[in-house]
C-alpha cells in the first residue's frame, strides 16, 4: 500500500461568533402540577437534599437562522408549544456562545438549565427542522432542545451542584448552567485538516506498545499488538490509524469473544461433581466449542434452522414459518447513560432480528440494578445512583419498544449491591420470518449500501469500551461510547428491509452495531473482499476523521449487499419510506479490505489476517468452593406479620406491575397469555404465549410460541455450576407451566461476568459454562444463540487498583412451539 495521508484541505468551517438571528423560546406548562418535578424532589430528598421544596421542569428551544420575530412566533405556536396546555416567551439573543446572567425569581428560587453537548444527535431536533421546512420556515438552519429546572428551597451552591450532576444532567452527554442561561450546543469547533495518522508501530518495544494501547484505548494485549507489529513489518510499513482501529475493534472481546475461544488450563471440581470434590486440572480448547456448540451438535433437533452463527438463532414454527431469537447485553453504555444505553440495546437486538429477514414480534428484557435505597455514601466514586440508572434504563426500554410498536412481554428485574456501579441490561427480541427467507450470502460484485441514520461522533469506541472495566477516570472515552437512539427511524428501516426481502432485492444484510461500518462491512466481506469509499458515507458531522467515519457506532444504520440491477428499485423503496441510502463500496474477490478517502487509500488489510490472525489467548483458571458462612442463632420473631410485610416490600419480592404497565404488551394483537395474569390481571405469569399466525379456514389450532428467562445470580456466589443449572431449569419450568412441549425448547446462553483476567473469576466462568452444557444435555435442548459480556467491574476511582465486580449472571431463555385451541385468541 502506498504510504501517504489523505488530502489536507480543510472542510468548510461552521459559523462562529455572534449570529444574525438567534432566538431562545422558553416553554412553560400552564398546570401547577408537574409529575417530573415531583419525582425529582422525591429522589433528591431520598438522597439527603431535604432543603429542596419544589421543582418545575420546563423546556427551552434554541433556534438559529435568518428568521423574523413573527416567523418565530408562528413556529412556536405550530410546533414548539401546545397553546392549550403551555405558554411561551421568545428572547432574541445577540451571542449564543456566552451564557447570560439570569435574574432570580425570589430569594430561594434557582434554576438549572441543561442541553446536550455539541456533536451529539437529538432526533427530535431533526424532526423539528424537517417539519419547519415543510411548513415554509426555510430560514431555520439549526435548532436545539434543552430543559429548565426551576427549583425552590434554601439551597447552597454545593446543593445545586449535586442536583445538577445527580438529578438534572449527565455530564457525559449534557452541559448545564446554574442560575445562568445555558449555551446551546452550536459551538462546534472549526474542523482541523483531515489527515490520516501513521502509527509508529514497527520499532516499538513492549513499553511503547503498552503506552499506545492505553493512549488509544485499544483493549489489546501485548501479544496481540506484537502480532499486528509482525504483520506490518512483513509489509515494510507502519499502520494507519484507520487500520489499527479496525484491528482493535475486530479483535475486541465484545466482537471476537476471545475468552470463550481461548485455551484454558482449568483446575477445579469435575463437571457434575459436588463443589467440594477433589480438584482436577484439564485443558479446555474453547468454552464456546466445548460447552455450547457441542450441545447443539449432540442434540441435533430436526426443527433447528440456524444456530450459533450470524445474527440470531432460527428454529421452525411450522412448515411455512420460522422464528428468530436473539438476546444482547448493553451493560457499560447503560451505566454511563442509562436511557440511551438501554434504548440502543433494544434497537440493536431488533436490528439483529431484521438482519436475518424476520419481522420483530416480541421483546424481552432482564435487568439487574443496585438497591434503590442505597445511601449516596456507599456509591462507588464516579457512578450514577442505582435509582437513576433503573429509571433511565426502564424509560429507555419503554420508549424504544413502544414507539416501534413491538410488545414487551417477558423479563425479570433483580437488585443487588454488586450492581450499583455496573448494571446488567439484557435485551432480547423474537422475530417471525417465512421459511428459507433468511439471507446471508453476499456475492462478488454486490454493491455495499448503507441505509438509515447519518454517521456522527456518537458511539465512537463502543466495542473497545465494552471490552474493558468501567473506569471513572476516563470520562471522555465513556462519552464517546454513548449512542443516541431514534426508534422512529428504525421503524422506517424495518419496513424497508422487509419489503426488500419480499422482493428479493438483497443477498445479505448486516446490523451496523458495535464497530460501526468496520464491523458490518468487515464481516460481510470476510470470504470475498471489499473496496469502500469513506467520503461517500453520509455524515452529520463534517469534522469526522476517516477512522471515525469507519468506526462510529451511530445507531439505526444497516449495511446491505445489493446486486447492481436491484439498486434502482431498492432506492425507490427507501425514498418511499423516508430512509436515506448510499452506495459506499463494492464487494470484490480480492481477499482484501481496501478503504479510500477522497481518492486515496487510507487502509488496506488482508481479511484472513483481520479475522484469523489474532493469536489465541492461553489462560489459567481455578475454582474452589467458598468457605461456608458461620451460622448465627436467630431468636424466633415476635411479630410474624411485620416480617411478612417487610419481605413483601423487598425489591426482589415486591410486584413488578409498576414497571410492566409502562411496556405495551398488547400491540400487534398476538399476546395470547400476557405477562400479568389472574382475575385482576396484576399477578405475575410464568411465561407469555404469543400466537403470531392467524388460524386458517378449517383449522382448529395454530402454532404458538412461549418465552421465558431464568436468572439465579445469588446461587453463583456459592457454585456457578449450580447457578447455570438453576437458570436453565427455571426457564424450562416457566415454559412447561404454560403448556409448552419440553421437546421443542431452544436455549440462549447469555453470560455476564467480571474480570476474566483474574484466574478465580475465570474459573467460576468455566464452571458456569460446564453447568450450562450439562443442564442443556439433560433437557436435550440445543443452544441456538448467545452472548458473553465480560469485564463487568468498576475500577476504583481513588487509584487503589481495586476492582468491584458485578455478581455473576447467566440467564437462559427458551422458546418453544405449542398448540392452542382456537378460542383464546379468536
N, C-alpha and C positions, 0 to 999 in steps of 0.2 A: 504494500500500500504506500502511496506517495505520502511522505511525512510533511504535512503542511496544515495550516489552520484555515478556518473558514474566513471569508472576506471580513474586513474590519470596518466596513462602512456602518455608520450609525443608523439605528432605527429612528424615524422621525420622533422628536420629543413630544411629550404630553404638555398641555398648557400648565404653566406655573405662575405663581404670584396672584395678585388680585384679578378677578374676572369681571367681565362686563355686566353680567346679571347672575346673582346667586341669591336664592331665597331659602328661608327656613320656615316651614309650616308646622306649627305645634297643634296637635290634635288631642282634645280632652273629652272624656266621657261626660255626658250630662247627669248620669246616675251617681248618687253619693256612695253607692255600694261598689266596691272593687274587689272581686274574689282573688285576683292575682296579688293585689297589695296585702290583703288579709293573710294569705298564705305566707307571704314573705315575712310579715310581722310575727306570725306564729313560729316560723322556722328560726328567725333571729332571736326571739325570746327563749326558745328552747336551747340555744347555744350561749345564753348569758347576756344578750343585749336587751335587757329588760327596760331600758330607758326609751326604747323606740315605741311610741304610742300608736302611730298610724302611718300608712303608706298608700299612695295612689300612683299607679303606673299609667303614664300617658305615652303617646307616640310622637315622634318628630320625623318629618320628611325633609330632606335636603334636595333642592332642585337647582340645576345649573344649565345655563344656556341663554340665548338672546330671547327671553320671554318678557312680555309686558305684565304689569300687575293685574290687569283684567284677565289675561290668559291664565295666570296662576290662580286667581280667584275661581275661575270656571273649572280649572283642572282639579282644584281642591274639592269643589262641590261634586264633581262627577266621579273622581277616582280615589281621593285620599280620605275623605270623611263621610260618615253616614249623617245626613242632615237631620235625621230624627233623633239619633242616639248620641251624636257628638257635636262639639263646637270646635272651631279652629281659629287661629290667628296667623297672619303672614308677616314675616320680617324680611326686609331687604338688607343683606349683609355685604359690606364692602370687601372684607378679606376672609375667605373661607378657611384659611390655614390657622390663623391666630385666634384661639378661643376668646370669647368675650366675657367680661365680668357679668355676673348676674345679681340682681338686687333681691335680697331675701324677702319672702312674703310675710315674715314675722320673726320674733326673737328666737323661737325654737323651730323654725322652718328651714329645711335644707333641700337640696336636690342633688341627685347623682344622674349624670347623663351618660349614655352608652351607645357606641356604634361598633360595627365590625372594623377590624384593622384593614388598611389598604391591601389590595391584592386578593382578598377573599371574596368568593362569589355569593351573591344573595339572589336566589331565583325569583323572589318577589319583586326585586328591582327590575330584573329583566322583563317580567310580565308587565310591570308598571310602564316602562318605556315603550314596550310594544303596543300596549293599549292606548297610550297617549298619542303615539304616532298615527294609529288608526283613527283616532278622533280628530286628527288635524293639528295636534300640538307638535309639529315637526321641529320646533326650536328647542325642545327638551333634549339635551345632549347627555347629561349624567344625572343620576339620582342615587339616593341612599336613604335607608331607614335607620332610625335609632329609637331609643327609649328614654323617657324622663321618669325617674323615680322621685316623687315628691314625698319627703319624709318629715315627720313631726315628732319631736321629743328633745329632751335635754341631752343632746349628743355631742361628744367631744370629737376632735379630729381623728383620734385612733378608732373611735366607734364608726365614723363614716368610712374610714379606710377598710375596716373589717367588712362592713356592709357592702362596699363596692366589690371587693375581690371574692367574698364568700357567698354573696346572695344576688348581686346585680349583674356582675360581669365575670367573664372568664378571661384573664389576661393573655391566655394563649391565642385567643381569637378576637378579643374586644379591646378597644380603647375606652377610657372613661374619664370624666371630669367631675370634680366635687365643687358644688356651688359656683360653677362656671358653665358656659356653653361649650359643649364638646365640639371638636372639629370633625367634619365629615371625612370619610375615607377617600378624599380626592387628591391627596398629596403624594401621588406616586412619584418616585424619584426619576430623574432623567435617565433613560436607559444607557448603559455602558456599551461600547463597541462589542459586537458579537465575535468572540474569539474562542476557538476550541483549544482547551488547555492540554498540553503534553505532560504526562505524569512521569517524572524521573524514577523509573522502577528497576531498570535492568541492573544497575550497580548498587542498589540499596542493600544495606546489611539488615540484620534482624531488628536492630533498634529503630532503623529508619522505616522498616515495614510496619512495626507496631505503631509508630507515630503517624504514618499515613493512614493506617486503619482507624485510629482514634480520630484523626482530624476530619476525615470524610465519612465517619460512622459507617464503615463498610460491613461491620459484623462478620468479618472473615478471620480465620485462624492464620497463624504464621505459615503452616503447611500449605494452606490453600493459596496464600499470597505467593509462596515460592513456586507453586505450580503455574500461576499466572506469569510470574517472572520468567520461568523457563520457556513458556510459550512465546513470549515476546523476544527473549534472547535468540530463540531459533529463527525469528524473523528479522533480527538485527534492527529493532526499533523499540521505542517506548510506546505504551498505550496512550490513547486519547482519553479525556475524561468520559466521553461517551462510552468507550469500550470498557473501561474499568467499572463504571457504574452499572453497565449491563451485566457484567460477570457477577458483581456483588449481588445484584437483585436475583439473578438466576440461581446463584449458589446460596441464597439466604435460607435460613431454617424455615421460614414461612413458605417458601416456594419449593425448596429441594427436599424438605423433610429429612435432613441429614442425620438426625439422631435415630429415627426409625429405620434408616438404611445402613446404619453403622454396624461394624463388627464389635460386639460387646463381650468382654470377659466378665461373666457374672458369677458371684459367689453368694449362695443363699439356699433356702429350702427348695427342694424339687417341686415342680408344679403338682398341685393336688395334695401335697404333704402338709401336715399341720405347721403353723408358723414356727414352732419350737423344734421341728425336725432337724437332724444334723445337716449342716450346710454342705452343698456340693458346688464345685466350680465347673462351669460349662462355657463353651464358646457359642455365641448366638450370631448367626450371619444375617442380621437384619430383622428387627421386630416386625416390620411390615410384611415381609415374606413369610416368616416362620409362624407368626401368631395371627395374622389377619388374612392374607391371601391364601394361606394353606387351608384355612377353614372353608373358604368358598370353593376351592378346588376339590376338597374332600367331600363336601356335602353335595355339590353338583345338582341343584334343583332344576327341573326342566323349564320352570317358568322364569328363570333368570334370562334377562336380555343383555345387560351390560353391567359389569361390576368392577369397581376399583380402578376405573380408567376415566380419563377426560373429566367432565364437569359434574356429572351426577350419576347415581346408580339407577338402573332401569329394570323393572320387573313387569311381567304380564298382568293385566287386569282381566282381560278376556281375550278372545281370538282376534278382536279388532283394535283394542286399545291397550296401551301400556301406561305405566306410572313411573315417573322420575322423582327421586327424592335426594335431597342434599341438606346437610346441616353444616354451617360455618361458624366461626367464632370471630368476635371483634372486641377483644378484651382491652388491649392497650389504648386504641382510639377512644373507647368508652370511658377509660379512666381519666383522660385529659380533656375530652369534650363529650360529655355523656349523650346529649341529644344527637349530635352529628355522628358520633361513633356508632350508636345503636341503629340509627336510621339508615346509615350507609351499609351497616351489616345486613340489614333486611334487604336493601336494594341489591347488594352484591350476591346474596344467595338466590334472589329472584332471577338475576341475570344468569346464574349457573343453570337454572332450570330452562330459561329461554335458549341457552346455548345448545341444548340437545333437542330443541324444537318443540318443547312442551309448553302448554298454557298453564300458568300458576293457578292452582285452585285452593290452596290452603297454606297457612303459615303456622309455625310453632316457635316457641322461644323458651329457653331455660336461663334463669337469671340468678346470680349469686352476688350478694351485697354484704357490706359490713353492717353492723347493728344500727338501726335508725336512731337510737338514743345514745350513740357513742359520744362521750364527752370530747369537746374540741381538744383538750389537753392530751387525749390518748391517740389523736390522729397523727400518723407519720408526717414529718415535715414535707411540704410541697404537694400533699394530696388533697383532693376535694373531699368534703364531708360525705359519708355514705348516703345521707338523706338526699343531698343534692344530686349525687350520682344516680340514685334509684329513680328520682323524679325525672331527671333528664333522659335516662335510658327508656323508662316506660313511655314517656311522651314521644320519644323518637320512634319506638316501635309502633305505637298508636298512630302517629302522624303518617308514617310511610305506608303501612298496610291499609289503613282506612282510605287514604287518598287514592291508592291504586285499585281499591275495590276487591281485595283478596281477604277472605276471612281468616282471622287468627283463632285457631280452635284448640290448641294444645300447648302445654308448657308446665313450668314449675318455677317457684321462687324460694330461695334459701338464704338465710342470714348467718354470718359467722364473722368474728373479729378478724380472721385472716384475710377476708376480702375487703377490708377497709380501704386499702390503698390500691388494690388490684382486683376490680370486679371481674366476674366471668359473664360473658354475654354470648349465648348460643342462639343463632338464628337459623331456622330451618324452613324449607319450602317443599311442597308437594305439587307435582305437575302432571298433566294428562296430555298424552300425545298419541296420534294414530300409530299403529304397529308399523315398524320398518320406516318411520319417517325421521329418525334421528340421523343427522348429517354431521360427519366429522372426517371427511376425506378430501382435503384440498388438493388441487391439481396444478401442474405446471401451466403457466400462462394465466392463471386466475388473477384478477385484479384484487389488490388489498384495499378494502374500503372501510373507513371509519365512519360511524354514524353516532348522532346524539350530541352530547354536550361539547362545547369548545374546550380546548385544553387550557388550564390555568396553573397557578402556582400551588393550589391546594393539593394535598396528598403526596408531596414530594418525599421520597424516602420511606414510604409507609411499610414496604416489605422488610427493609432492614430495621426499621423502628420496632416492628412487631417481633423481630427475631432476637431482641435483647431485653434486659430488665428495664423497668421504669426508673429513670434517673432524674430527680428533681433539679439537678444541676445543669441539665441540658434542655431548657425550655424552648429554645429556638428549634431544635430538632423535633421536639414534640409538636410545636406549632406547624411545622412543615408537613407533618403526617396527618393533620386534621383534614377531613374531607367534608365538603358541603353537599347536602342531599337535595334532590329535586324529583320527588315522586311523580309529579305530573308529566315531566319529560319521559320518565321511564315507562309510564303507561302508554305514551305515544310510540316509544321504541317497541314495546310489546306488540302492538298492533302491526307495526311494520314487519317485525320478524315472523309473526305467524302468517301474515298474508304472503310474504315472500316464500315461506316454507311451503304453503299450499300450492303456489305457482312454480315451485322448483327452481328458484332464481339463484340459489347459492349452494356451494359444495360444503362449506364449513362456516361455523360462526364461533367466535371466542368472546368471552367476557373480558372487558378491558379493566381488570381489577388491580390486584397487587402487582406493582411493577409497571402498570400502565401499558403503553404500546410495546415496551420492551418485552414484557411477559407474553402478551397476546400474540404479537407477530412472531416473536421468537419461538413460541410453542407451535403456532400454526405452520411455520416454515421448517420445522425440525427435520423432516425427512426430504425436504426439497432444497430450499434456498430462497432468498428474497432480496429485493432491492427496494429501499424506502427513501422517499424524498421528504425530509423533515419539514422543509419550508412549505409543503403542501398541506400540512396538518392545520386545521382551523384553530386559531388562538383567541383567548380572551385577554391575554397579557403579552404585548409585543416585546416586553423585556426578557422573555424566557430565552435562556441559552439552549443550544441544541440538545445537550444531555438532559435538560429539564423538560423539554418537549417530549423526549423519548421516555422518560421515567415518571412523569407526572401521573398521579392516580386520580385525577379529576373524575368524578362519578358520572354515571349514566352515559357510558360510551360502550360500543361494541364494535368488533372488527370482523368483517366477513370476507370470505374468498368467493368472488363472483366471476363467472365466465364473462368475457367481454361482450358477448352477444346479449347477455341478460342485463347489462348495466342500464340501458335507457329505461327499461320497464321498472327496474328497481328504483332508479332515481325518481321516476314518476310517483311511485308509491310513497317514497319518503316525502316528496313535496306535498302530497295529498294529506299526510298526517303531520305536517309541520316539523319534520325531523331533518336536520342538516346532514348531508352525506358528502364525503370527499374521497376521491381516489388518491391514495398516498404512496402506492407502490405496486409491485407485481411479484408473483411467485415464479421462481425460475430454478431449474435443476442444476445449481452450481455448488450446493453444499455450503454456501457462504451466506452470511448476513451482512449485506452491504448497505451502509447508511450514507446519504448525501444531504448536504445543506447548501443551498444557493449554488448548485452545480459542482460542488467539491465533496470528495469523500471525507467524512469525519469519523467513520468507524467501519471496520471490516473484520469479522470474526468467523472462524470455522465453526459451523453449528455442531459438529461432532465434539469439538473441544468444549463449546459452551454448555452442552447438555451431558456430556460423558467424561469430561476432562477433570472434574473435581476429584481430588484424592479422597478415598473413603476414610471416614473417621474410625479410629480404633479407641475404644473407651473401656474404662474399668467401672464396674458396678458391683455393689454389695448391699445385702439387706439382711437384717436380723430383727426379730420382734422387739418392740419397745418393752421396757420393764412395766409390769402391771402396777397401777396406782395403789397406794395404801388405802385400805378400807377404813372409812371413818364412820363410827357408830352414829346413827341418827335417831333421835328420840321420836316416838310416834307423834304425828302432828295433832294439835288440839282442834284446829278448825279445818276440816277437810273441804268445806265449801269455799273458803278463801283460797286454798291451794288449787282447787279445781278452776276457779275463775282466773287465777294467775296463769295457770297452764294454758287455758283457752285464749288468753290475751298475748301469749308469747308469739313473737313474729313468725316463728316456724310452725305454729299450730293454728293461728287465727285464720279467718276466712280470707281468701284472695278475691272475693267478689268485687271489691272496690277497684282492683286492677283489671279484672276480666271485663267489667262493664265498660271500660274505656276502649276495648277492642271490639270491632264488628265481627261477630262470628256467624252472622246470618246472611251476609251479602253473597251473591251468586246462587243462593237458594238450594244448596246441596247438603247442608249440615243436618243430617237426619237425627243423630244423637249429639246433643250440644255439650259444651264444657260444663255448664251448670244444669243440674237435673233436680228432680223432686217435685212435689206438688206446687211449691212456690218458686221453682227454678232458681234456687240460690244455694243448693248443695253441690259440692264438687263431684264431678263424674270421674269414672276411671279412665275413660278414653273416648274421644269423639269419634263419630262414624259419619263418613260422607258417602253420598250416593251421587256420583258425578255424571251418571248416564241416565237418560230417560228410559222408562220402560216401554218397549215396543209393543205393537198390537199383538195380542195372543200370548204375550209373555207374562208369567206370574211373578217374576223377580228380576232383579238387575244386580250386577256386581257392585259391591261397596268396598270402602277402604277404611280401616281404623288406624289411628295414630296414637302412640303413647311414648313416654320417656321414662327412664329410670335414673335415679340420682341418689348416691349414698356416700357423700364425701366424708362424713364423720367416721364411717367404717374404715376409711382409708388411713386414718391416724393409727389404727391398730394392725390392719392387714390389708394392703391394696389388692391382694388376690381375692379375698372375700368381698371387698368393695365391688370389684368387677362382676363377680357372680351376683351380688345383690342387685346391681343396676340392671343386668340382663334379665334376672328373674322378675324384678318389679315391672319392667316393660312387658314381659310375657304375661304376667298375671293381669295387668291392666287390659291387655288385648283380649284375653280369654273371658274376662268379666263382661265384655260387651258382645260376646258371641263369635269372636274370631276363631278361625281354624288354625291351630298351632302348627300345622304342617305347611302353612302358606305365609310364614313370617320371615321378613328380611330385616337385618340389623344394620345400623350405622354405628360406627365407633367414633367417639369424639373425646380425645384426651386433652385435658388442661393440666399442665404440670409446672413445677417450679424450676429451679436452677439445675439443669441436667449436667452441668459441669461438676456438680457435687456427686461423688460416687454413691452416697447414701440415697439421695433423691432419685438418681438414675436407677439404682437397684429397686426402689419402690415402683418406678415406672415399668421395669421389666416384669416384676411380679404382677402388676395390674394387667399388663398385656397378656401374660400367661393365663390369668383368670378369665379375660375376655375370650381367649381361644377355647379353654376348656368348657366354659359355660355355653358358648355357641355350638360346640360339638355335642354337648349333652342334649341340647334342644334341637339339634340338626337344623340350625338356622344360619344361612350364609350372610357374610358381610357384603354389602353392595356399594358402600361409600364410607368415607370417614374424613377425619381432620385431626391434626395434632396442633395444639397451641402450647408451646413450651416457653420457659423463662418468664413465667408469671410470678415475678417477685419485684419488690420495691427496694431500690438501693438507698441506704441511709444517707440522707442529705447532709449529715454532720461530718461526713468524711471518715467514719469509723470502719467502713467496709462491710458493715453488717447488711445482710440481705433478708428481707422479710418475705417468705413465700406465701402464696395463697394456698389454702388446703387443696389437696389433690382431688380432682373430679374426673369422672369418666362416665358421663350419661350415655345410655344406649337408647335408641329409638327404633321402633319397629313399625312396619306397615304390613297389611295383610288383605286378602280378598275374602269377603263374606257374602252370603246371600241373605237378602231381606225380603220380607213379604211386600206386596205392592202397597198396602195400606199406610205404612208410616210416612210416606212422602208424596202420595198422590191423592 
